[in-house]
Amino acid sequence: MNMQRKIAYSLFIIFIVAFILIVSKGLITPQPGDENAYYYMGKLVSEGKIPYKDFFFAHPPLQVYLIASIYKIFGFNIIILKSIPLISTLISAFFIFKITKDKFSDAEAVIASLLFLFSYGIMFNSVFSFGISVATMFLVIGVHFLLRKNYILAGIFFGLAGITRLLTLIPIFVILIMVLVSNKKRFFKLSSTFLIIFLLFNSIFLLFFGSDYSTPVYKYHLLKSFGNEENFREYIDIVKLNWILFLSFISLIFVKKKQISLFAVISIVYLIFLMTLKKIFGFYFVVAFPFLAICGGFALVNIYKKIKLKINWKILILIVLFLVFSWNLASDVLFLEKIGFTGFERGKDLIGFVNSRSNTLLFGDDSVVPLLALSTNKRIANDVVDTNNQVFVSGVIDLDSTLSELKGKDVLFLIRDRQGISEFVDVRSYLDINCEFLSGFNDKIEGIYLVYSCK
């Protein structure tokens, strides 16, 4: 290994260590959020229950079975469960480094991995189990084998990505089309192995569960209500939070793009696709980040090589770029430390309150109830774990029936004031008629939690 390559690998290792140090607080800190619903679903699967049949799950099956296998071994260990997305992110970073090094050079590999790891979206989402980090990992590994011309392994990993999160199907379809145009024999190898994995899993679940599988995994996402203004705001926020990554990608306009066309086309098609969705969340962008980073690394290095200035001026440019990057990174880390990874201020109080109520079921806001259920070893009533608004607005789950099935049970009903399911008039009416208000907990970050006893 030559000196340049040793330096590249050394820098990559330094990036990994720095990244782990930055996100370590988020790794050990339980927080309200969707990931807790997935953890609780993993617990249900580890106990022998089946997604789609026994509880609502709005995604393909691989993620919940992965969580279930971890839960079966370690139980509710927040650090180990949060390590799933963290390890997935680090593996993605390694393959981004490998892909860029093999296709371009060590310099592009270093910059691409730097842009990927230290973008705000990756740092934040690396400790939240939304399934997107695992799916992105499979996708990036698949691209690695694709470029190595191992189309069978590439197809297998693309299949695994597809049965983890459907969002990865967009880059996969782009890749399949580009391979078809270039070589039909390679397309057959790639597409057949991908379809064997993807269709096999889907066919099994469709065969056994029919619409109980197809409705939450596919139809539900088409039934979500359209949030045009919210989507636009979310999109702009993501671009602003990750402006260095996006600006690096846009700088492709100044270089020849033939070598980078695969990654550029994937990035552009995916970002356009997100604009068409009825509802988008920040973590949806994670799928595009590896390709944006590879394009950005390629563009920045090649632009720098084209600059015809004396060496002192080129070094000065590097220093300025380093200072800008460091300032932005310091700002992101400070925000993560103060806001992003702050934890759950009233979590211990809520856990203590729930623990004081013996032999009770929990129900309510899906961002906090699963976390409380796991922390106190209590059950969620009727295994209705996912109670986000869209589940009821879409009509996939009937709210009135769900509330009626709670009657006659000893239930602690937790809601967030003016957020989540508390926005439904039917929920407020149910609580007024059937339940007794017990207490409120004001969290500086999350807002006010209201606890009711329903018997």
C-alpha atoms as one frame of an Amber mdcrd trajectory, in Angstrom:
protein
   0.000   0.000   0.000   1.506   3.317  -1.106   1.762   6.356   1.151  -1.180
   8.179  -0.454  -3.462   5.208   0.127  -2.280   4.860   3.740  -3.102   8.523
   4.337  -6.565   8.058   2.778  -7.380   5.072   5.011  -5.963   6.852   8.063
  -8.170   9.874   7.410 -11.183   7.624   6.945 -10.531   5.958  10.307 -10.211
   9.404  11.922 -13.573  10.353  10.379 -15.178   7.225  11.807 -13.825   7.864
  15.316 -14.889  11.525  15.212 -18.332  10.544  13.935 -18.872   8.038  16.747
 -17.813  10.625  19.325 -20.261  13.167  17.871 -23.272  10.835  17.882 -22.435
   8.953  21.095 -24.841  11.066  23.145 -27.690  10.174  20.793 -26.721   6.520
  21.026 -27.279   6.330  24.782 -30.279   8.669  24.998 -33.873   7.380  24.753
 -36.134   9.890  22.990 -39.749  10.042  21.861 -40.153   9.168  18.196 -41.231
   6.617  15.613 -38.297   4.326  16.349 -39.886   3.312  19.646 -42.894   1.953
  17.764 -40.532  -0.218  15.697 -38.759  -1.401  18.849 -42.074  -2.419  20.383
 -43.097  -4.171  17.164 -39.780  -6.032  17.289 -40.655  -7.089  20.827 -44.017
  -8.417  19.605 -42.332 -10.410  16.832 -39.766 -11.788  19.301 -42.742 -13.085
  21.312 -44.143 -14.924  18.295 -46.550 -12.369  16.878 -46.695 -11.724  13.146
 -46.661  -8.280  11.531 -49.660  -7.456   9.322 -51.649 -10.287  10.935 -51.342
  -9.317  14.605 -50.461  -5.630  14.324 -50.268  -2.845  11.752 -46.847  -2.330
  10.146 -46.519   0.059   7.207 -43.313  -1.259   5.652 -41.788  -4.442   4.192
 -40.816  -7.029   6.814 -37.022  -7.141   7.051 -36.505  -4.265   9.501 -38.959
  -5.506  12.124 -37.499  -9.029  11.978 -33.981  -7.629  12.349 -35.059  -5.678
  15.440 -36.874  -8.772  16.749 -33.711 -10.882  16.480 -31.736  -8.255  18.414
 -34.525  -7.930  20.993 -34.679 -11.702  21.430 -31.005 -11.745  22.450 -30.607
  -8.517  24.408 -34.137  -7.444  25.369 -34.849  -3.736  25.580 -31.318  -2.332
  25.493 -31.513   1.150  23.984 -27.795   1.318  23.125 -27.803  -1.984  21.258
 -31.051  -1.184  19.459 -29.768   2.245  18.428 -26.553   0.605  17.273 -28.454
  -0.925  14.348 -28.695   2.360  12.406 -25.267   3.485  13.642 -23.492   0.358
  12.405 -25.481   0.528   9.154 -24.337   4.130   8.648 -20.687   3.259   9.287
 -20.859   0.330   6.849 -22.439   2.640   4.247 -19.594   5.123   4.789 -17.016
   2.369   4.269 -18.569   1.278   0.980 -18.908   4.900  -0.172 -15.182   5.211
   0.478 -14.481   1.945  -1.385 -16.721   2.776  -4.354 -15.216   6.230  -4.806
 -11.641   5.018  -4.322 -12.027   2.172  -6.812 -13.811   4.250  -9.462 -11.923
   7.545  -9.052  -9.086   8.131  -6.589  -8.134   8.295  -2.920  -8.774  12.044
  -2.798 -12.362  11.688  -4.041 -12.897   8.820  -1.582 -11.766  10.926   1.383
 -13.945  13.899   0.426 -16.995  11.747  -0.373 -16.841   9.946   2.984 -16.305
  13.304   4.731 -19.358  14.839   3.031 -21.485  11.799   3.845 -20.546  11.236
   7.474 -20.608  14.860   8.584 -23.777  15.998   6.875 -26.378  16.895   9.477
 -28.959  14.428   8.136 -26.602  11.475   8.513 -25.319  12.440  11.959 -28.850
  12.900  13.276 -30.441   9.821  11.703 -27.536   7.498  12.515 -28.991   6.742
  15.959 -32.679   6.507  15.076 -34.074   3.189  13.881 -36.365   4.283  11.074
 -35.151   1.417   8.879 -33.821   3.847   6.289 -30.174   3.483   7.402 -30.335
  -0.316   7.068 -32.001  -0.081   3.647 -29.432   2.494   2.466 -26.610   0.228
   3.639 -27.930  -2.657   1.520 -28.359  -0.294  -1.434 -24.781   1.032  -1.223
 -23.327  -2.482  -0.857 -25.356  -3.469  -3.921 -23.857  -0.569  -5.899 -20.373
  -1.660  -4.798 -20.917  -5.151  -6.236 -22.580  -3.680  -9.327 -19.436  -1.698
 -10.128 -17.386  -4.813  -9.450 -19.538  -6.512 -12.119 -20.849  -9.058  -9.611
 -24.467  -8.732 -10.720 -25.763 -11.651  -8.689 -24.565 -10.255  -5.352 -25.638
  -6.770  -6.408 -29.150  -8.052  -7.139 -29.317  -9.838  -3.789 -28.417  -6.678
  -1.850 -30.829  -4.594  -3.914 -33.509  -7.121  -3.025 -32.676  -6.822   0.677
 -32.871  -3.026   0.404 -36.285  -3.286  -1.264 -37.748  -5.495   1.450 -36.475
  -3.108   4.123 -37.754   0.210   2.736 -39.668   0.769  -0.494 -37.972   4.151
  -1.038 -34.845   2.313  -2.201 -36.782   0.980  -5.190 -36.363   4.339  -6.955
 -32.519   4.169  -7.113 -32.770   0.444  -7.896 -35.099   1.043 -10.859 -32.771
   3.791 -12.140 -29.851   1.368 -11.930 -31.812  -1.394 -13.684 -32.755   0.936
 -16.553 -29.175   2.159 -16.980 -27.838  -1.417 -16.966 -30.524  -2.492 -19.469
 -29.471   0.271 -21.857 -25.800  -0.722 -21.635 -25.935  -4.547 -21.549 -28.988
  -6.828 -21.674 -27.109  -9.890 -20.380 -25.965  -8.020 -17.283 -29.487  -6.656
 -16.862 -30.903 -10.187 -16.803 -28.475 -11.316 -14.084 -29.070  -8.215 -11.976
 -32.839  -8.011 -12.358 -33.478 -11.737 -11.892 -31.591 -11.955  -8.576 -33.192
  -8.726  -7.373 -36.675  -9.953  -8.277 -36.117 -13.369  -6.700 -35.453 -11.709
  -3.330 -37.999  -8.919  -3.623 -40.860 -10.904  -5.153 -40.241 -13.998  -3.010
 -40.694 -12.114   0.256 -43.634 -10.087  -1.042 -45.313 -13.182  -2.493 -45.021
 -15.108   0.770 -46.639 -12.334   2.784 -49.277 -11.678   0.120 -50.097 -15.386
  -0.037 -50.592 -15.701   3.716 -52.012 -12.278   4.565 -53.419 -10.849   1.326
 -54.774  -7.327   1.783 -53.589  -7.292   5.417 -50.102  -7.051   3.872 -50.712
  -5.099   0.665 -52.862  -2.414   2.285 -50.407  -1.159   4.960 -47.250  -1.702
   2.895 -48.442  -0.311  -0.434 -51.960   1.136  -0.509 -51.631   3.063   2.760
 -48.835   5.274   1.410 -51.005   6.258  -1.558 -53.886   7.163   0.739 -51.951
   9.601   2.919 -53.249  13.159   2.924 -51.304  15.639   0.818 -49.273  18.238
   2.730 -48.008  20.566  -0.013 -46.855  23.420   2.205 -45.411  21.098   4.866
 -43.548  19.069   2.238 -42.046  22.188   0.675 -40.931  23.446   4.085 -39.405
  20.059   4.970 -37.568  19.915   1.646 -36.099  23.406   2.059 -35.103  22.671
   5.673 -33.189  19.549   4.634 -31.337  21.430   1.907 -30.430  24.219   4.357
 -29.318  21.815   7.087 -27.131  19.910   4.607 -26.151  22.841   2.411 -22.495
  21.826   2.009 -23.493  18.406   0.676 -26.060  19.852  -1.737 -23.757  22.665
  -2.857 -20.985  20.133  -3.509 -23.395  18.104  -5.621 -24.528  21.163  -7.590
 -20.872  21.968  -8.343 -20.980  19.035 -10.779 -22.049  21.576 -13.390 -18.409
  22.688 -13.559 -16.919  19.264 -14.380 -17.353  16.554 -16.990 -20.094  14.285
 -15.734 -19.751  11.119 -17.828 -17.765   9.234 -15.175 -20.197  10.193 -12.451
 -23.414   9.842 -14.483 -24.790   6.808 -12.589 -24.574   8.541  -9.205 -25.800
  11.874 -10.579 -28.847  10.369 -12.289 -29.788   8.390  -9.155 -29.518  11.562
  -7.048 -31.552  13.743  -9.406 -34.316  11.180 -10.028 -34.673  10.421  -6.330
 -34.799  14.090  -5.297 -37.452  14.756  -7.946 -39.383  11.689  -6.805 -39.535
  13.028  -3.241 -41.277  16.139  -4.571 -44.145  13.954  -5.824 -44.873  12.267
  -2.481 -47.935  13.202  -0.482 -45.950  13.272   2.755 -42.192  13.507   3.230
 -39.984  13.319   6.297 -36.378  14.378   6.702 -35.039  10.836   6.934 -36.365
  10.050   3.428 -33.391  12.007   2.051 -30.882   9.586   3.618 -31.260   7.272
   0.596 -29.855   9.990  -1.677 -26.991  11.091   0.574 -24.434   8.421  -0.462
 -24.854   9.361  -4.123 -24.839  13.093  -3.417 -21.625  12.605  -1.424 -19.900
  10.613  -4.180 -20.878  13.256  -6.746 -19.794  16.043  -4.396 -16.438  14.438
  -3.674 -15.781  13.906  -7.378 -16.791  17.473  -8.258 -14.789  19.213  -5.531
 -11.565  17.311  -6.211 -11.777  17.828  -9.963 -12.607  21.523  -9.649  -9.646
  21.946  -7.324  -7.360  20.172  -9.810  -8.511  22.551 -12.560  -7.688  25.692
 -10.610  -4.618  27.250 -12.203  -3.046  29.198  -9.387   0.244  29.168  -7.537
   0.563  26.503  -4.865   0.321  29.071  -2.046  -3.053  30.271  -3.325  -4.310
  26.712  -3.705  -3.281  25.965  -0.122  -5.089  29.131   0.992  -8.257  27.933
  -0.771  -7.968  24.605   1.068  -7.602  26.395   4.393 -10.665  28.553   3.730
 -12.741  25.525   2.708 -11.578  23.654   5.807 -12.546  26.574   8.057 -16.003
  26.862   6.462 -16.568  23.129   6.814 -15.338  23.154  10.431 -17.568  26.117
  11.321 -20.609  24.380   9.838 -19.768  21.085  11.538 -19.272  22.797  14.907
 -22.663  24.500  14.490 -24.349  21.164  13.670 -22.682  19.369  16.573 -23.709
  22.127  18.976 -27.310  21.881  17.771 -27.309  18.088  18.123 -25.872  18.403
  21.613 -28.404  21.016  22.744 -31.521  19.952  20.822 -31.173  16.859  18.636
 -29.816  14.490  21.295 -31.198  16.144  24.431 -33.190  13.103  25.431 -36.560
  13.034  27.136 -36.698  15.623  29.932 -39.870  14.230  31.542 -39.174  10.630
  30.594 -38.220   9.421  34.065 -41.221  11.189  35.581 -43.584   9.553  33.090
 -41.957   6.152  33.606 -42.329   6.508  37.371 -45.951   7.562  36.998 -46.760
   4.622  34.696 -44.948   2.200  37.006 -47.096   3.371  39.903 -50.168   2.022
  38.128 -50.160  -1.764  38.426 -51.817  -4.127  35.914 -52.695  -1.443  33.409
 -52.441  -1.295  29.628 -51.070   1.693  27.729 -52.463   3.456  24.698 -52.052
   6.742  22.877 -49.376   8.811  21.179 -47.114   6.526  19.142 -43.981   8.604
  19.772 -43.990   8.028  23.536 -46.335   5.163  24.479 -44.085   2.417  22.993
 -41.073   3.868  24.818 -42.978   3.891  28.120 -44.304   0.384  27.494 -40.796
  -0.952  26.862 -39.326   0.931  29.830 -42.000  -0.272  32.276 -42.590  -3.735
  30.772 -46.261  -2.960  30.182 -48.416  -3.881  27.191 -49.947  -1.611  24.595
 -53.691  -2.219  24.424 -54.693  -4.500  21.542 -51.164  -4.147  20.074 -52.189
  -0.895  18.377 -48.655   0.487  18.291 -48.715   2.816  15.285 -51.253   5.550
  16.023 -49.904   8.331  13.811 -52.588  10.551  12.315 -52.212   9.273   8.768
 -53.151   5.720   9.781 -56.611   6.977  10.747 -56.958   9.780   8.188 -56.263
   7.293   5.388 -58.974   4.980   6.713 -56.613   2.007   6.883 -57.486   1.699
  10.581 -60.886   2.856  11.810 -60.496   5.244  14.744 -63.969   4.692  16.202
 -63.511   0.913  16.221 -60.070   1.258  17.778 -61.428   3.410  20.587 -64.446
   1.150  21.128 -62.165  -1.860  21.610 -60.537  -0.081  24.555 -63.780  -0.027
  26.530 -63.855  -2.397  29.462 -60.069  -2.423  29.779 -57.900  -0.738  32.401
 -55.957   1.672  30.175 -53.619   4.591  30.731 -54.269   6.829  27.718 -51.390
   9.234  26.941 -51.610  12.034  24.409 -49.585  15.090  23.454 -51.526  18.303
  23.805 -52.623  19.511  20.333 -50.343  17.025  18.607 -50.783  13.561  17.123
 -54.041  11.741  17.803 -55.136  14.411  20.290 -56.063  16.486  17.226 -58.983
  14.140  16.483 -62.295  15.297  17.910 -63.305  11.651  18.440 -60.296  11.098
  20.703 -61.068  14.157  22.801 -64.720  13.104  23.085 -63.731   9.571  24.090
 -61.432  10.878  26.813 -64.066  13.300  28.139 -66.757  10.615  28.339 -64.847
   7.469  29.302 -61.718   8.597  31.094 -60.454  10.551  34.076 -57.671  13.092
  33.678 -54.782  12.170  35.982 -51.809  14.414  35.271 -49.907  16.587  32.807
 -46.165  16.602  32.132 -44.603  19.614  30.420 -41.456  18.779  28.433 -39.460
  21.766  27.124 -38.673  20.061  23.809 -41.590  17.696  23.239 -44.445  19.768
  24.666 -47.190  18.771  27.104 -48.139  15.142  27.758 -51.565  14.456  29.236
 -52.345  11.197  31.044 -55.870   9.791  31.437 -57.175   6.710  33.224 -59.813
   4.805  31.234 -61.550   1.873  32.901
